[in-house]
Structures are given as C-alpha cells and as structure tokens.
C-alpha cells in the first residue's frame, strides 16, 4: 500500500465519522480534525502509517520517530504529512549502515 492508502485506512479506522464527513477532501483536512485536541493520537497515527511502510521486522532509529512527532501535528494537513513521512523514511533508509 502507498502512504496515502495507509493514511486513509488509519483515519477511517480511528475516526470513521470525521473521515466520512471529509469525504473526497479527506487529504485537505488538518489532522486535528480527525483527532481533536489529541496530539498523542496524531503521533500514534503518523507512526502507524510510517510503520506500515516498513518491511516486516524492520525498525528505524529513535530519532526518526522523534522527528516525525515534531514535524507533524494537529496543524498539519494530511496531504502535507504524506511527503514528510516519505522523506523521513527515505532519509533513514539512505542513512542506514551496511546498505548495499
């Protein structure tokens, strides 16, 4: 699945009424729309989306997860979060030791 598809699945699972309300404009909404007043839930959703993109049994350094939590918050639109996640994952994979 793509990051968009994973985000769509997580938002639909976590906040089905809000997701339905957003309709076709779901990527335009701020994350606070789906998780009002709950930055922890936003962090968990972002991490879930990022983890879904990783190969099974793989992980990333703690600083990558911390950076995602800092860069994405309730004032971030879904469409803005997607490239941030992609960039963070891409940079972390590029920086991984022993890459062939």
C-alpha angles and dihedrals in degrees: 000000000000124000088255092053092047091049090049091051094047094048092046090050096045101038111015096164093051091044090053090046091053091050115168090355093062093122092053094060123098114246088242087066089064096036106028112199094349114110090166091060090049090052091049092049093049091048090048091053092047093046090051088062094056126089114257114279092013126120140182131231116277092247091064092056090045091051092051090052090051097044099045123054142141092293091059119099116226090242089056094048094055097067091041090057092045092049094047092049093045093049092047092050092047091051094047113121121246095023113163 
